[in-house]
Amino acid sequence: MLNISKNKLSEQLDLNNFKAGRRVLKRKHFKFFNRFLGGFAIFAIILMFFPWTQNVSSNGFITTLTPDQRPLTLQSPIAGRIVEWYVKEGDRVVKGDTILKISEVKSEYFDPNLVDRTGQQIDAKSASVESYREKIAALDNQIVAIRRERELKLDQAKNKLIQSRLKIIQDSTDLEAAKNDEQIAQTQLTRTETLEKEGFKSQADVEEKNLKARTTQSKTISQQQKLLQSRNSLINAEIELNRIRQEYAEKIAKARSDQFTAQSSQLDVEAQVSKLETDRTNYQIRNDLYFVTAPQDGFINKAIKGGIGETFKDGEALINIMPTNYDLAVETFIEPIDLPLMHVGEEVRVQFDGWPVIIFSGWPNASYGTYGAKVVAVETFISNNGKYRVLLAPDEEDHEWPDALRPGSGARTIALLEDVPIWYELWRKLNGFPPNYYTPQTTKKDQNGKK
């Protein structure tokens, strides 16, 4: 019975002669099971030719459609110390509401009258600018007066120069007359001496003519002296004319130098005034920054910096706010091999965390608990996680997304592609091939329209 012996009982006994044997060997469930296996095989073969929608599945999370609707973190542009809180976590704030008050931690801004003192400095510098302007105007008037005086002095010197030239002409004429008189006197002396030798003139006449000749000679020498003095006066007049020009040129140059110095000082003070005005404006704006206000309507999510008296650096996060009004979207990531399959306007099914769902990824019509979405943006540069980011918006033609959804919760996306037989999808999966590359119908229509 245990088949230990080489003699087999099954060959010597007929089990059908026993009731127990007939019950074991004549059961019909084997026949039904074989029929079931055959029917299942036929059904499986038929099922292999059913249509299956190819898809690209990925994980993501809920976000907002536009950047200004996403959670924001408030920072203070200046370093400070927390003085007082006006809100608590969970409160709703309206744009412009005061959230907290801070004070200064830098010594150069401790003065509470810093703005007023800066204004006083601006007033003093502005008065200095006005003084420089008046000095420049006075130097302008001085230059004009110097030019007028120079013209008068030059006219006076030119008149002296003309007088000297006329005096030279006069002295030259007198010299010529003296020379003529001297020549006549010398001629008369010679004639008288000749007549005196011949006995027609006396010695007294000769002496008289000799005296006259000596007198005219002396006048000629004196006239030459006067002519030389006149020429020297002409030279002195020319020197005086050049001296006046040089003197007044130096005066004008000095006045202009003083004027340029005043202008330079004026511009320097104006630059200081401009810097002080900038500082005063910065101080005024800085005073307004002591109160941190809400940039838009929202809810206080979390106070990152808490407590009174806690200090922080400029640009350090203080509080997190979630905007009140926002449009939901889903941010998902796909593998680089699937990037060519993503197009703007592509239909996607989304499964949200917390919503029970029965999913048949290849049969979206038979899936329950998924919601429709469409691709609105595809990132053109890879993310830090080695995948490409895709942004999905609700499909207006599908069911509305649940109202209880909040940004940050998880989601699973299924991008629907082409319809293929199930056997082809199984063969593709076993071989590790990507889904079929294709071009959406809208793109084909656009290309035909362009042609």
C-alpha positions in Angstrom: 0.0 0.0 0.0 3.0 2.2 0.7 4.5 1.0 -2.6 7.6 -0.4 -0.7 7.4 -3.7 -2.5 8.1 -4.1 -6.2 4.7 -5.8 -6.5 2.2 -3.1 -7.3 -1.2 -3.6 -5.8 -2.8 -1.4 -8.5 -2.0 -4.1 -11.0 -3.5 -6.9 -8.9 -6.5 -5.1 -7.5 -9.3 -3.3 -9.3 -10.2 -0.2 -7.1 -13.4 0.2 -9.0 -14.7 -3.0 -7.2 -14.6 -1.0 -3.9 -17.0 1.8 -3.0 -14.3 4.1 -1.7 -12.3 3.6 -4.9 -15.2 4.5 -7.1 -15.8 7.7 -5.1 -12.3 8.8 -5.5 -11.6 7.8 -9.1 -15.1 8.7 -10.6 -15.4 12.4 -9.3 -16.7 14.9 -11.9 -15.0 18.0 -10.5 -11.9 17.2 -12.6 -14.0 17.5 -15.7 -15.5 20.8 -14.6 -12.1 22.2 -13.6 -10.7 21.3 -17.0 -13.6 23.0 -18.6 -13.0 26.1 -16.4 -9.4 26.2 -17.4 -10.3 25.9 -21.1 -12.9 28.7 -20.8 -10.5 30.9 -18.8 -7.8 30.3 -21.5 -10.2 31.3 -24.2 -11.3 34.4 -22.2 -7.7 35.4 -21.6 -6.9 35.1 -25.3 -9.9 37.3 -26.1 -8.9 39.7 -23.3 -5.5 40.1 -24.9 -7.1 41.9 -27.8 -9.1 44.3 -25.7 -8.0 48.0 -26.0 -5.7 49.3 -23.3 -4.9 53.0 -22.8 -1.1 53.5 -22.4 -0.3 55.8 -19.6 2.6 57.4 -17.7 2.2 57.2 -13.9 4.0 59.4 -11.5 3.7 60.9 -8.0 3.2 64.6 -7.2 1.6 67.0 -4.8 -1.1 69.7 -4.8 0.1 73.2 -5.4 -1.4 76.4 -6.8 -1.8 77.4 -10.4 0.0 80.8 -10.2 3.1 81.7 -8.1 1.4 84.5 -6.2 -1.2 82.1 -4.8 1.4 79.8 -3.2 2.4 79.9 0.5 4.7 82.7 1.2 7.3 83.4 3.8 7.6 87.0 5.1 11.1 88.3 5.7 12.3 91.6 7.1 14.6 93.5 4.8 16.4 94.9 7.9 17.9 93.3 10.9 15.9 93.8 14.1 14.4 92.6 17.4 10.8 91.4 17.8 8.9 93.9 20.1 5.3 92.8 19.8 3.0 90.3 18.0 -0.4 91.4 16.8 -1.6 88.0 15.4 -1.5 84.3 16.4 -1.2 81.2 14.3 -4.5 80.4 12.5 -5.7 84.0 12.3 -6.9 85.4 9.1 -5.3 88.6 7.9 -6.2 91.2 5.3 -3.7 92.9 3.0 -2.1 95.7 5.0 -2.8 94.3 8.5 0.0 94.7 10.9 1.5 91.3 12.0 4.3 92.3 14.3 6.5 95.2 15.4 10.3 95.2 15.4 13.0 97.5 16.7 16.5 98.4 15.7 19.6 96.5 16.7 22.2 98.6 14.8 23.7 101.5 16.8 23.7 103.9 13.8 19.9 103.9 13.7 19.1 104.2 17.5 18.5 107.9 17.4 14.7 108.4 17.3 15.1 111.9 15.8 17.4 110.6 13.0 15.0 111.8 10.2 14.7 115.3 11.7 18.4 115.7 12.3 19.1 114.6 8.8 16.6 117.2 7.6 18.4 119.9 9.6 21.7 118.9 7.9 20.0 119.1 4.5 18.7 122.6 5.4 22.2 123.7 6.4 23.8 122.3 3.3 21.1 123.9 1.2 21.9 127.3 2.7 25.6 126.6 1.9 24.6 125.9 -1.7 22.7 129.2 -1.8 25.8 131.0 -0.5 28.0 129.5 -3.1 25.5 130.6 -5.8 25.5 134.1 -4.5 29.3 134.1 -4.4 29.4 132.8 -8.0 27.0 135.6 -9.0 29.2 138.2 -7.2 32.3 136.9 -9.0 30.4 137.2 -12.3 29.7 140.9 -11.5 33.3 141.3 -10.4 34.5 139.9 -13.7 32.2 142.2 -15.6 33.5 145.2 -13.6 37.1 144.2 -14.2 36.5 143.9 -17.9 34.9 147.4 -18.0 37.8 148.9 -16.0 40.2 147.1 -18.3 38.6 148.6 -21.3 38.8 152.1 -19.8 42.5 151.6 -18.8 43.2 150.3 -22.3 41.5 153.3 -23.9 43.6 155.6 -21.6 46.8 153.7 -22.5 45.9 153.8 -26.2 45.3 157.5 -26.0 48.8 158.0 -24.4 50.2 155.8 -27.1 48.6 158.0 -29.8 49.8 161.1 -28.0 53.3 159.7 -27.9 53.2 159.0 -31.6 51.9 162.5 -32.4 54.6 163.9 -30.1 57.2 162.0 -32.0 55.8 163.4 -35.3 55.9 166.9 -33.8 59.4 166.6 -32.4 60.5 165.2 -35.7 59.1 168.2 -37.5 60.7 170.6 -35.0 64.0 168.7 -35.5 63.8 169.1 -39.2 63.0 172.9 -38.8 65.9 173.2 -36.3 68.2 171.5 -38.8 67.0 173.9 -41.5 67.7 176.8 -39.2 71.1 175.5 -38.4 71.9 175.0 -42.0 70.7 178.5 -42.9 72.7 179.9 -40.0 75.8 178.0 -41.1 75.3 179.3 -44.6 74.9 182.8 -43.5 78.0 182.5 -41.3 80.0 181.2 -44.2 78.8 184.0 -46.4 79.5 186.7 -43.8 83.0 185.3 -43.2 83.6 185.5 -47.0 82.3 189.1 -47.2 84.3 190.0 -44.1 87.5 188.8 -45.9 86.5 190.9 -48.9 85.9 193.9 -46.6 82.2 194.1 -47.1 81.3 192.9 -43.6 82.7 193.8 -40.2 84.1 191.4 -37.6 81.0 192.1 -35.5 78.7 190.8 -38.2 80.8 187.6 -38.4 80.6 187.2 -34.7 76.8 187.8 -34.7 76.4 185.1 -37.5 78.6 182.8 -35.6 76.6 183.2 -32.4 73.4 182.6 -34.4 74.8 179.4 -35.9 75.9 178.2 -32.5 72.3 178.9 -31.2 70.6 177.0 -34.0 73.0 174.1 -33.5 72.1 174.0 -29.8 68.4 174.1 -30.7 68.9 171.2 -33.1 70.6 169.1 -30.4 67.9 170.0 -28.0 65.2 169.0 -30.5 67.0 165.7 -31.0 66.8 165.1 -27.3 63.1 165.9 -27.3 62.6 163.5 -30.1 64.4 160.7 -28.3 62.3 161.4 -25.2 59.2 161.2 -27.3 60.2 157.9 -28.7 61.0 156.7 -25.2 57.5 157.8 -24.1 56.1 155.8 -27.0 57.9 152.7 -25.8 56.7 153.3 -22.3 53.1 153.7 -23.6 53.3 150.4 -25.4 54.8 148.8 -22.3 52.0 150.3 -20.2 49.4 149.0 -22.6 50.8 145.5 -22.4 51.1 145.8 -18.6 47.4 146.8 -18.3 46.4 143.8 -20.5 48.5 141.4 -18.5 47.4 142.9 -15.1 43.7 142.7 -15.9 44.1 139.3 -17.5 45.5 138.1 -14.2 42.7 139.7 -12.3 40.1 138.1 -14.5 41.9 134.7 -14.3 41.9 135.0 -10.5 38.3 135.9 -10.4 37.4 133.0 -12.7 39.6 130.6 -10.6 37.6 131.8 -7.5 34.4 131.3 -9.4 35.3 127.8 -10.5 36.4 127.0 -7.0 33.0 128.2 -5.7 31.2 126.2 -8.4 33.2 123.1 -7.5 32.3 123.6 -3.8 28.7 124.2 -4.8 28.5 120.9 -6.7 30.2 119.1 -3.8 27.7 120.5 -1.4 24.8 119.7 -3.8 26.1 116.1 -3.9 26.1 116.0 -0.1 22.6 117.4 -0.1 21.5 114.7 -2.5 23.1 112.0 -0.4 21.5 113.4 2.7 18.1 113.4 1.0 18.6 109.8 0.0 19.6 109.0 3.5 16.5 110.8 4.9 14.3 108.9 2.5 15.9 105.6 3.5 15.5 106.5 7.1 11.8 107.2 6.6 11.3 104.0 4.6 13.2 102.2 7.4 10.9 103.6 10.0 7.9 102.1 8.0 9.7 98.7 8.0 9.4 98.5 11.8 5.9 97.2 11.3 5.6 94.0 9.3 2.3 93.9 7.3 0.5 91.3 5.3 1.2 91.5 1.6 -2.1 89.9 0.7 -5.2 88.2 2.2 -4.4 84.9 3.9 -4.0 82.8 7.0 -1.2 82.7 9.5 0.3 79.3 9.2 3.3 79.3 11.4 5.4 81.9 13.2 9.0 80.9 12.4 10.4 83.4 14.8 8.6 83.6 18.1 8.9 85.3 21.5 9.5 88.9 22.5 13.0 90.2 22.2 14.3 87.6 19.7 16.7 89.1 17.2 17.0 88.2 13.6 19.1 89.0 10.6 18.0 90.9 7.5 16.3 88.6 5.0 15.6 85.9 7.6 12.2 84.2 7.5 9.7 85.4 10.2 6.3 84.0 9.5 4.5 81.8 6.9 1.2 82.8 5.3 -1.2 80.9 3.1 -3.2 83.1 0.7 -7.0 82.9 1.1 -7.9 82.7 -2.6 -6.1 80.2 -4.8 -6.6 78.0 -7.8 -5.5 74.4 -7.2 -3.1 72.6 -9.5 -1.0 69.4 -9.3 2.7 69.4 -9.6 4.1 66.1 -10.8 7.4 64.8 -12.1 8.1 62.4 -15.0 11.1 60.5 -16.2 13.2 62.0 -19.0 12.3 59.0 -21.3 8.6 60.1 -21.0 9.2 63.8 -21.6 8.4 63.6 -25.4 5.0 62.2 -24.5 3.9 65.2 -22.5 2.1 68.0 -24.4 0.2 71.1 -23.2 -3.5 70.2 -23.1 -2.9 66.5 -22.5 -5.6 64.7 -20.4 -4.4 63.3 -17.1 -6.2 61.4 -14.3 -5.4 62.4 -10.7 -5.7 60.4 -7.5 -5.6 62.5 -4.3 -4.5 61.3 -0.9 -7.4 60.5 1.4 -9.9 59.8 -1.4 -10.7 56.0 -1.8 -10.2 55.0 -5.3 -10.4 51.9 -7.6 -7.9 52.4 -10.4 -7.6 50.7 -13.7 -4.9 52.7 -15.3 -5.5 51.4 -18.8 -9.3 51.8 -18.5 -9.9 55.4 -17.3 -13.7 55.1 -17.9 -13.9 52.2 -15.4 -11.8 53.9 -12.7 -13.6 55.3 -9.7 -12.3 58.1 -7.5 -9.9 59.8 -10.0 -10.4 63.3 -11.2 -9.6 64.9 -14.6 -6.8 67.3 -15.3 -5.0 68.8 -18.2 -1.3 69.7 -18.7 -0.8 73.5 -18.6 3.0 73.6 -18.4 6.0 71.3 -19.1 9.3 72.2 -17.6 12.1 72.5 -20.2 15.0 71.9 -17.7 15.5 68.9 -15.5 14.8 69.3 -11.8 17.1 68.4 -8.9 15.5 65.0 -8.6 16.5 64.0 -12.1 12.9 64.3 -13.5 11.0 66.9 -15.4 8.3 68.9 -13.7 4.8 69.0 -15.2 2.0 71.3 -13.9 -1.7 70.1 -14.2 -4.8 72.2 -13.9 -8.4 70.9 -13.3 -10.3 69.8 -16.4 -13.3 72.0 -16.7 -15.2 69.3 -18.6 -14.7 66.7 -15.9 -15.9 66.5 -12.3 -14.9 69.3 -9.9 -12.0 68.6 -7.6 -12.9 68.1 -3.9 -13.3 71.3 -1.8 -11.3 69.8 1.1 -8.1 69.6 -0.9 -5.2 71.7 0.4 -1.9 72.7 -1.2 0.9 70.3 -0.2 -1.1 67.1 0.0 0.0 64.1 -2.1 -1.4 63.1 -5.5 -0.8 60.3 -8.0 -1.1 61.2 -11.7 -1.9 59.0 -14.7 -1.2 60.6 -18.1 -3.4 58.9 -20.7 -1.7 58.2 -24.1 -2.6 55.9 -27.1 -5.0 53.0 -27.1 -3.2 49.6 -27.8 -4.2 45.9 -27.4 -3.4 44.4 -24.0 -1.0 41.9 -25.5 1.0 44.7 -26.9 1.2 46.5 -23.6 2.3 43.3 -21.8 4.9 42.7 -24.5 6.1 46.3 -24.1 6.3 46.0 -20.3 8.3 42.8 -20.5 10.8 44.3 -22.9 11.1 47.6 -21.0 10.1 49.7 -24.0 8.7 53.2 -23.6 5.1 54.0 -24.5 4.4 54.8 -28.2 5.7 58.2 -29.2 3.0 60.2 -30.9 1.8 63.8 -31.7 -1.5 65.1 -30.3 -4.3 65.6 -32.8 -4.4 69.3 -32.0 -0.8 69.6 -33.0 -1.5 67.8 -36.3 -4.4 70.1 -37.0 -2.3 73.2 -36.3 0.5 71.9 -38.7 -2.2 71.3 -41.4 -3.5 74.7 -40.9 -0.1 76.3 -41.3 0.5 74.3 -44.5 
